Amino acid sequence: MPILHVVYFVCNPLPAAVLGGLFTLSLIVGFGLRRRAKHSVRCSVYGALGGVFDKSMAGF
């Protein structure tokens, strides 16, 4: 996650930790929702990761 490294060196560790925490939280929630929908573990991991990247790149 290069953006976290840039934020860490330009600002301070707090915003980088917040961004990392939001990424991790989104990944965990996406994984949990997919598992509740009876997807396989592999599908849940790939889908949650893809969903997080999809939403994080929405502004570009």
Summary of the structure (lengths in Angstrom):
residues: 60
radius of gyration: 13.5
end to end distance: 16.8
largest distance: 42.3
contacts: 140
relative contact order: 0.12
helix: 82%
strand: 0%
